[in-house]
Amino acid sequence: MSGMGLILDTSLLVAHERRKFDLPAFLLIHGDEPVAIATITYSELLHGWHRATNPRIKAERGLYVAGVRRDYTIIPFAEGQAEHHARVWAELTARGVLIGAHDLQIGATALSLGYAVATLNEKEFARVPGLQLVRVER
């Protein structure tokens, strides 16, 4: 348990949507910790909805995204997040270990709040200096 707050990475939400991860059970372990998502995660979920060509899948994704929007605080990418983002981006560039642009925004959002990231993509996020990760078991 991180004891601080959690930013959920897109990988967890997509796995939950696909019924490959029990997000409610995972969140029970973390009790009353604040749980949020980064704005880019919301965008990634909407992107999946927009790309769906099967009407049934599109409708299901739309309902899922609406539920995420309802159930979680969406943290905007504002000045505080940008400051963390720029610093981490420069550090990772200098070390030659860049991560994906969206993951960098998610990590910066967590750092700006002093939150940990819950992800199924630990390898990528582990490169971010000072970022706490929450171990997720499938």
ChimeraX attribute file (.defattr): number of C-alpha atoms within 10 A of each C-alpha:
attribute: neighborCount
match mode: 1-to-1
recipient: residues
	/A:1	13
	/A:2	15
	/A:3	12
	/A:4	15
	/A:5	20
	/A:6	25
	/A:7	29
	/A:8	23
	/A:9	24
	/A:10	24
	/A:11	15
	/A:12	20
	/A:13	23
	/A:14	17
	/A:15	15
	/A:16	15
	/A:17	16
	/A:18	9
	/A:19	10
	/A:20	12
	/A:21	19
	/A:22	15
	/A:23	17
	/A:24	9
	/A:25	9
	/A:26	14
	/A:27	13
	/A:28	10
	/A:29	10
	/A:30	16
	/A:31	10
	/A:32	11
	/A:33	16
	/A:34	14
	/A:35	20
	/A:36	22
	/A:37	24
	/A:38	26
	/A:39	18
	/A:40	22
	/A:41	22
	/A:42	18
	/A:43	14
	/A:44	15
	/A:45	19
	/A:46	16
	/A:47	11
	/A:48	14
	/A:49	19
	/A:50	12
	/A:51	9
	/A:52	15
	/A:53	9
	/A:54	8
	/A:55	9
	/A:56	10
	/A:57	12
	/A:58	16
	/A:59	13
	/A:60	14
	/A:61	20
	/A:62	18
	/A:63	13
	/A:64	19
	/A:65	21
	/A:66	14
	/A:67	11
	/A:68	17
	/A:69	14
	/A:70	10
	/A:71	11
	/A:72	15
	/A:73	15
	/A:74	18
	/A:75	19
	/A:76	13
	/A:77	17
	/A:78	11
	/A:79	10
	/A:80	14
	/A:81	21
	/A:82	15
	/A:83	14
	/A:84	19
	/A:85	22
	/A:86	14
	/A:87	13
	/A:88	22
	/A:89	20
	/A:90	13
	/A:91	16
	/A:92	17
	/A:93	12
	/A:94	10
	/A:95	10
	/A:96	9
	/A:97	12
	/A:98	18
	/A:99	18
	/A:100	10
	/A:101	12
	/A:102	17
	/A:103	20
	/A:104	23
	/A:105	24
	/A:106	27
	/A:107	30
	/A:108	27
	/A:109	30
	/A:110	27
	/A:111	23
	/A:112	18
	/A:113	15
	/A:114	16
	/A:115	24
	/A:116	24
	/A:117	29
	/A:118	25
	/A:119	21
	/A:120	21
	/A:121	16
	/A:122	14
	/A:123	10
	/A:124	15
	/A:125	22
	/A:126	15
	/A:127	18
	/A:128	22
	/A:129	13
	/A:130	12
	/A:131	17
	/A:132	20
	/A:133	22
	/A:134	17
	/A:135	13
	/A:136	14
	/A:137	9
	/A:138	11
